[in-house]
Amino acid sequence: MVLGALVLIVGVIDRSATDGSSDAPPAVDPAPNASTGAPTVVSIAPEAVEPEGFTTITARITDADGEVCEVCLWLADDGDERGRGLMGVTDLGDAAGMAFRFDDERTGSFFMFQTPTPLSIAWFGADGGFVGTADMDPCFDTSAGDCPLYSPDRAYALAIEVFEGGLDSLGVGPGSSVELIEGSEADRCPVAP
């Protein structure tokens, strides 16, 4: 009996879902099933990896029409935290994304080194006003220096990363603004009522 070619896929997981589910194809065990002689399908349940070593903060996002949405975000507000960001993360837990807060406006770039999950990013100025967005692709199999760089066309003081495609549901886009709510920093996102 010819089993055909066996392809081993490592790290190909749909991480756009925040519930840890996967659309990845199941693995095939090349040893045939003793009773049927057919290959045995083995389910691969990837382990969800949430951000570690971060606190959370509540963000108030106002869309272009004035609608307000409050969300919980992981907070990266020092150099080490901003450097790690969402590297290796496959599950945001109860947070909608991650906020990168800076003390002053800057023009630096973001990259996706060792970040397996496609992300969307939005940048905001010191006044909280929308600056720009980008969709960012994983950069997992190359050196950091070879990863594409992403930056807006103007200075920013805050960036928010979410799983790719998640900015629209938060009301983020041209004409929107964001405010991080002081005093809302916590170890985890508050439990929804």
PLY file of the C-alpha trace (Angstrom):
ply
format ascii 1.0
element vertex 193
property float x
property float y
property float z
element edge 192
property int vertex1
property int vertex2
end_header
0.00 0.00 0.00
1.40 3.39 -1.01
0.71 6.12 1.56
1.84 9.01 -0.61
4.04 11.88 0.44
3.95 12.95 4.06
4.35 16.66 4.65
5.19 17.85 8.15
3.87 21.32 8.81
5.37 23.11 11.80
3.95 26.35 13.14
1.25 26.82 10.51
-1.70 27.76 12.69
-4.56 30.19 12.14
-3.96 32.50 15.07
-6.57 35.08 14.10
-9.02 33.52 16.55
-8.52 34.61 20.13
-10.13 31.51 21.56
-7.09 29.32 20.85
-8.87 27.39 18.08
-6.94 26.35 15.04
-7.76 25.78 11.40
-4.43 24.05 10.91
-4.60 20.73 9.12
-4.29 17.68 11.33
-1.02 15.80 11.31
-0.83 12.35 9.81
1.01 9.61 11.70
2.85 7.65 9.00
2.31 4.37 10.90
-0.85 2.75 9.53
-3.79 2.02 11.79
-3.52 -1.66 12.79
-7.17 -2.45 12.03
-7.65 -0.54 8.76
-4.15 -0.15 7.35
-4.87 3.55 6.69
-2.71 6.35 8.07
-3.78 7.54 11.51
-4.85 11.19 11.78
-3.48 12.84 14.92
-5.04 16.06 16.20
-2.59 18.83 17.01
-3.88 21.18 19.70
-1.44 24.09 19.79
-0.76 25.52 23.20
-2.09 29.06 23.53
0.64 31.52 24.46
-0.47 34.74 26.15
1.75 37.77 26.85
3.74 37.36 30.08
5.23 40.03 32.33
2.82 42.78 31.28
0.02 44.59 33.06
-3.22 45.65 31.37
-4.88 49.03 30.94
-8.28 50.25 29.79
-8.38 52.29 26.58
-11.26 54.54 25.55
-11.49 54.58 21.74
-13.69 57.13 20.01
-14.44 56.36 16.35
-14.88 58.98 13.61
-18.66 59.14 14.30
-18.18 59.82 18.02
-19.08 56.30 19.20
-17.03 55.31 22.27
-15.70 51.86 22.99
-13.71 50.86 26.10
-11.35 47.91 25.76
-8.72 46.22 27.87
-5.21 46.09 26.38
-1.91 44.62 27.47
0.42 47.53 28.27
4.01 47.83 27.06
5.34 51.07 28.51
9.08 50.55 29.03
11.89 49.66 26.64
12.03 45.96 27.55
8.27 45.48 27.30
8.04 47.37 24.01
10.96 45.31 22.66
9.19 42.01 23.48
5.70 43.13 22.49
3.71 40.22 21.09
6.71 38.00 20.22
5.65 34.36 20.44
2.06 35.26 21.38
-0.80 33.21 19.91
-3.58 34.18 22.34
-4.43 37.62 23.76
-6.55 36.18 26.58
-9.24 38.68 27.62
-7.39 41.66 26.13
-8.23 43.13 22.72
-4.56 43.77 21.90
-1.46 45.53 23.20
-0.80 49.24 23.73
2.75 50.55 23.25
2.97 53.80 25.24
5.91 56.19 24.78
6.92 59.18 26.91
7.25 61.43 23.87
6.48 61.43 20.17
8.76 59.42 17.90
9.06 58.15 14.35
10.58 54.68 14.93
9.51 51.52 13.14
7.93 48.28 14.34
8.82 44.83 13.08
7.51 41.29 13.54
10.63 39.34 14.49
9.67 36.05 16.18
6.00 37.07 16.09
3.99 34.15 14.67
0.61 35.91 14.55
-0.33 38.36 11.77
-1.11 41.72 13.37
-2.71 45.05 12.54
-1.21 48.17 14.12
-2.57 51.69 14.60
-0.50 54.70 15.64
-1.78 57.74 17.56
-0.22 61.14 18.30
0.44 62.66 21.73
-3.07 64.15 21.62
-4.57 60.67 21.03
-5.46 61.46 17.42
-5.22 58.80 14.71
-1.96 58.81 12.72
-2.06 55.65 10.57
-2.40 51.86 10.34
-0.66 48.87 8.78
-1.12 45.13 8.55
2.07 43.30 9.56
3.12 39.82 8.48
4.99 37.37 10.73
8.77 37.35 10.43
9.66 34.03 11.96
12.28 32.35 9.78
14.86 35.08 9.25
17.19 37.32 11.21
15.79 40.43 12.89
17.65 42.68 10.45
15.87 41.08 7.49
12.33 41.64 8.82
10.20 44.29 7.11
9.75 47.56 9.02
6.39 49.27 9.59
5.90 52.93 10.50
3.39 55.72 9.89
4.19 58.84 7.89
4.14 61.06 11.03
5.30 61.03 14.65
3.31 59.03 17.20
3.25 58.53 20.99
1.05 55.42 21.18
0.60 52.31 19.07
-2.00 49.57 19.42
-1.49 46.09 17.98
-4.35 43.62 17.54
-4.69 40.34 15.67
-4.91 41.13 11.96
-8.24 42.67 10.96
-9.27 43.60 14.50
-8.95 47.39 14.28
-12.32 47.96 12.58
-14.27 46.27 15.37
-12.64 48.68 17.85
-13.59 51.72 15.77
-9.97 52.51 14.89
-9.41 54.34 11.62
-9.13 57.83 10.18
-10.84 60.33 12.49
-10.63 58.09 15.57
-8.82 58.84 18.81
-7.71 56.89 21.86
-7.13 57.66 25.53
-5.47 55.29 28.01
-7.45 55.59 31.24
-5.10 56.51 34.09
-5.62 54.44 37.22
-7.00 51.47 35.26
-3.71 49.53 35.14
-4.15 45.99 36.51
-2.55 42.55 36.44
-5.33 41.17 34.21
-8.33 42.49 32.31
-11.39 43.03 34.51
-14.01 40.30 34.34
-16.92 41.39 32.16
-20.25 41.74 34.05
0 1
1 2
2 3
3 4
4 5
5 6
6 7
7 8
8 9
9 10
10 11
11 12
12 13
13 14
14 15
15 16
16 17
17 18
18 19
19 20
20 21
21 22
22 23
23 24
24 25
25 26
26 27
27 28
28 29
29 30
30 31
31 32
32 33
33 34
34 35
35 36
36 37
37 38
38 39
39 40
40 41
41 42
42 43
43 44
44 45
45 46
46 47
47 48
48 49
49 50
50 51
51 52
52 53
53 54
54 55
55 56
56 57
57 58
58 59
59 60
60 61
61 62
62 63
63 64
64 65
65 66
66 67
67 68
68 69
69 70
70 71
71 72
72 73
73 74
74 75
75 76
76 77
77 78
78 79
79 80
80 81
81 82
82 83
83 84
84 85
85 86
86 87
87 88
88 89
89 90
90 91
91 92
92 93
93 94
94 95
95 96
96 97
97 98
98 99
99 100
100 101
101 102
102 103
103 104
104 105
105 106
106 107
107 108
108 109
109 110
110 111
111 112
112 113
113 114
114 115
115 116
116 117
117 118
118 119
119 120
120 121
121 122
122 123
123 124
124 125
125 126
126 127
127 128
128 129
129 130
130 131
131 132
132 133
133 134
134 135
135 136
136 137
137 138
138 139
139 140
140 141
141 142
142 143
143 144
144 145
145 146
146 147
147 148
148 149
149 150
150 151
151 152
152 153
153 154
154 155
155 156
156 157
157 158
158 159
159 160
160 161
161 162
162 163
163 164
164 165
165 166
166 167
167 168
168 169
169 170
170 171
171 172
172 173
173 174
174 175
175 176
176 177
177 178
178 179
179 180
180 181
181 182
182 183
183 184
184 185
185 186
186 187
187 188
188 189
189 190
190 191
191 192
